[in-house]
């Protein structure tokens, strides 16, 4: 039997008839005793966070739940429903769009913050190295829609500042993010404020989440908005809705027929 039982190994769950233990905690002791954010923390990292840590963590999850039907993942969920997919199918279609470009900036920002925090080099040099490796885009700063400021970011950073004052977090990564803001403003000659990705990345980094988990946590958060929009579209009805109303057409750039 060891060939079978050792095929998978996990520290996450131990289960037998009548028994479920998650990270060593009986499920019946967790139900009603821990919040959902605390449960996410327990499952992904082990250990139960303090109330103060869980409150800050929850704020990041709340902040990123939705950004409207113009967000590609939300639009995909709504279109999927009009094509006949169930809610779970629509959610899967949407979450699969959350990758490096749409959904990856938080993970990238955590990576950048850690690089800056561990490097013995000027900030400008680190940003130049980052751009050489990843392109000109600095993840977590500026926003194509919210100008001059993403309204979610100042609130989140304010909560980090309060958590740093009471000793819940160090505030080190918030300082790094603000340093990047200053550097980018100096380069551009105008403010380039931290956005939702940069602010939630500050929280995830402050709380000790590794960068890859930052993307997964964003997917969990945004899944709430995805589910909401998919269900709303299900109630509204509609069939085979595309990305634009039928009266609008795309720009054709191919060859034209040659008249005889």
SENUKOL-541950 format. One line per field, with one value per residue (C-alpha): x, y negated, z; residue in one letter. Coordinates in steps of 0.05 Angstrom, whole numbers. Example, Ala and Ser with C-alpha at 12.3 -4.5 7.8 and 13.67 -1.06 7.14 Angstrom:
REM residues 2
east 246 / 273;
north 90 / 21;
up 156 / 143;
aa A / S;
***
This chain:
REM residues 260
east 0 / 58 / 67 / -4 / -5 / 62 / 41 / 18 / 46 / 19 / 26 / -42 / -95 / -101 / -166 / -198 / -270 / -302 / -238 / -213 / -151 / -125 / -53 / -63 / -127 / -192 / -242 / -295 / -249 / -238 / -311 / -340 / -273 / -231 / -249 / -244 / -180 / -150 / -169 / -135 / -72 / -74 / -83 / -30 / 23 / 6 / -8 / -65 / -51 / -66 / -130 / -90 / -53 / -118 / -152 / -97 / -96 / -172 / -167 / -123 / -172 / -232 / -198 / -187 / -253 / -278 / -260 / -321 / -341 / -285 / -235 / -220 / -232 / -299 / -320 / -300 / -343 / -404 / -394 / -385 / -452 / -487 / -455 / -489 / -434 / -452 / -425 / -366 / -349 / -353 / -309 / -258 / -257 / -245 / -193 / -153 / -144 / -109 / -37 / 26 / -8 / -77 / -69 / 6 / 28 / 19 / 66 / 116 / 112 / 127 / 187 / 211 / 202 / 243 / 297 / 301 / 299 / 356 / 401 / 460 / 451 / 417 / 342 / 351 / 402 / 355 / 297 / 342 / 362 / 289 / 270 / 327 / 300 / 225 / 212 / 196 / 133 / 144 / 90 / 44 / 49 / 6 / -63 / -92 / -161 / -154 / -118 / -85 / -95 / -123 / -173 / -158 / -84 / -81 / -131 / -91 / -25 / -58 / -77 / -6 / 20 / -29 / -7 / 66 / 52 / 22 / 77 / 36 / 83 / 149 / 128 / 191 / 157 / 111 / 173 / 201 / 137 / 138 / 211 / 192 / 136 / 186 / 236 / 183 / 156 / 227 / 235 / 168 / 162 / 93 / 63 / 62 / 25 / 22 / -40 / -82 / -30 / 27 / -12 / -36 / 34 / 58 / 10 / 27 / 101 / 93 / 55 / 108 / 71 / 119 / 110 / 76 / 21 / 7 / -20 / -61 / -90 / -109 / -145 / -183 / -203 / -223 / -263 / -315 / -326 / -324 / -378 / -421 / -418 / -429 / -490 / -517 / -510 / -545 / -604 / -604 / -603 / -576 / -546 / -478 / -459 / -392 / -344 / -381 / -454 / -471 / -477 / -402 / -350 / -276 / -222 / -204 / -131 / -125 / -124 / -184 / -213 / -184 / -237 / -236;
north 0 / -48 / -52 / -80 / -122 / -154 / -172 / -240 / -271 / -333 / -374 / -405 / -353 / -288 / -252 / -187 / -165 / -214 / -256 / -317 / -355 / -416 / -433 / -391 / -427 / -387 / -419 / -421 / -466 / -513 / -520 / -581 / -597 / -626 / -675 / -659 / -702 / -665 / -600 / -621 / -638 / -572 / -531 / -567 / -578 / -540 / -573 / -619 / -694 / -742 / -783 / -844 / -806 / -776 / -844 / -874 / -812 / -816 / -889 / -870 / -815 / -862 / -917 / -875 / -839 / -875 / -927 / -926 / -893 / -928 / -883 / -826 / -771 / -800 / -810 / -738 / -712 / -751 / -730 / -658 / -658 / -684 / -627 / -577 / -563 / -549 / -594 / -548 / -547 / -622 / -629 / -581 / -619 / -685 / -661 / -630 / -700 / -724 / -716 / -758 / -818 / -818 / -794 / -785 / -855 / -840 / -780 / -820 / -879 / -833 / -806 / -877 / -899 / -840 / -855 / -927 / -907 / -857 / -895 / -938 / -986 / -1052 / -1048 / -1078 / -1023 / -968 / -997 / -1001 / -928 / -909 / -944 / -911 / -844 / -856 / -917 / -989 / -974 / -979 / -935 / -965 / -1038 / -1084 / -1066 / -1073 / -1090 / -1119 / -1185 / -1217 / -1166 / -1096 / -1107 / -1038 / -1048 / -1106 / -1070 / -1005 / -1040 / -1078 / -1012 / -987 / -1050 / -1038 / -965 / -986 / -1034 / -979 / -930 / -882 / -894 / -929 / -981 / -965 / -948 / -1008 / -1051 / -1014 / -1027 / -1101 / -1104 / -1076 / -1128 / -1183 / -1155 / -1148 / -1218 / -1244 / -1208 / -1228 / -1297 / -1280 / -1234 / -1160 / -1134 / -1064 / -1027 / -969 / -917 / -955 / -968 / -896 / -873 / -917 / -881 / -812 / -827 / -858 / -796 / -749 / -718 / -696 / -728 / -669 / -667 / -741 / -722 / -665 / -710 / -761 / -705 / -687 / -760 / -774 / -710 / -744 / -797 / -745 / -704 / -766 / -788 / -718 / -709 / -778 / -762 / -696 / -734 / -786 / -734 / -746 / -699 / -699 / -769 / -789 / -842 / -898 / -910 / -879 / -947 / -959 / -929 / -918 / -951 / -907 / -913 / -854 / -855 / -877 / -838 / -857 / -881 / -844;
up 0 / 10 / -65 / -68 / -4 / -20 / -91 / -64 / 0 / 33 / 97 / 83 / 99 / 138 / 128 / 150 / 159 / 208 / 212 / 173 / 197 / 161 / 177 / 240 / 261 / 265 / 218 / 272 / 313 / 255 / 235 / 270 / 302 / 245 / 190 / 117 / 109 / 168 / 134 / 69 / 109 / 146 / 82 / 41 / 94 / 157 / 223 / 240 / 235 / 290 / 286 / 266 / 211 / 186 / 185 / 141 / 97 / 89 / 68 / 9 / -11 / -7 / -47 / -110 / -118 / -181 / -233 / -279 / -345 / -382 / -346 / -395 / -344 / -322 / -395 / -410 / -353 / -377 / -450 / -428 / -392 / -455 / -493 / -446 / -396 / -324 / -268 / -255 / -329 / -333 / -272 / -300 / -366 / -330 / -280 / -337 / -365 / -301 / -321 / -331 / -364 / -333 / -262 / -254 / -232 / -158 / -161 / -201 / -152 / -93 / -131 / -145 / -73 / -48 / -99 / -76 / -3 / -10 / -58 / -39 / -97 / -112 / -128 / -197 / -214 / -191 / -232 / -293 / -284 / -276 / -341 / -377 / -357 / -359 / -403 / -387 / -346 / -270 / -240 / -188 / -208 / -249 / -276 / -345 / -318 / -248 / -254 / -217 / -161 / -156 / -98 / -68 / -58 / -7 / 37 / 35 / 49 / 106 / 137 / 129 / 164 / 221 / 225 / 226 / 284 / 326 / 308 / 265 / 206 / 196 / 145 / 106 / 41 / 45 / 48 / -13 / -52 / -34 / -55 / -124 / -128 / -116 / -166 / -221 / -208 / -216 / -282 / -311 / -282 / -256 / -203 / -218 / -156 / -130 / -156 / -129 / -150 / -118 / -54 / -45 / -61 / -3 / 44 / 19 / 25 / 94 / 117 / 90 / 30 / -25 / -93 / -129 / -76 / -90 / -158 / -130 / -76 / -130 / -167 / -103 / -92 / -164 / -166 / -123 / -176 / -231 / -196 / -184 / -257 / -284 / -240 / -257 / -331 / -320 / -290 / -346 / -401 / -471 / -522 / -554 / -533 / -563 / -538 / -574 / -596 / -663 / -698 / -688 / -732 / -725 / -768 / -827 / -848 / -897 / -973 / -1013 / -1072 / -1139 / -1188 / -1255;
aa X / X / X / X / X / X / X / X / X / X / X / X / X / X / X / X / X / X / X / X / X / X / X / X / X / X / X / X / X / X / X / X / X / X / X / X / X / X / X / X / X / X / X / X / X / X / X / X / X / X / X / X / X / X / X / X / X / X / X / X / X / X / X / X / X / X / X / X / X / X / X / X / X / X / X / X / X / X / X / X / X / X / X / X / X / X / X / X / X / X / X / X / X / X / X / X / X / X / X / X / X / X / X / X / X / X / X / X / X / X / X / X / X / X / X / X / X / X / X / X / X / X / X / X / X / X / X / X / X / X / X / X / X / X / X / X / X / X / X / X / X / X / X / X / X / X / X / X / X / X / X / X / X / X / X / X / X / X / X / X / X / X / X / X / X / X / X / X / X / X / X / X / X / X / X / X / X / X / X / X / X / X / X / X / X / X / X / X / X / X / X / X / X / X / X / X / X / X / X / X / X / X / X / X / X / X / X / X / X / X / X / X / X / X / X / X / X / X / X / X / X / X / X / X / X / X / X / X / X / X / X / X / X / X / X / X / X / X / X / X / X / X / X / X / X / X / X / X / X / X / X / X / X / X / X / X / X / X / X / X;
***
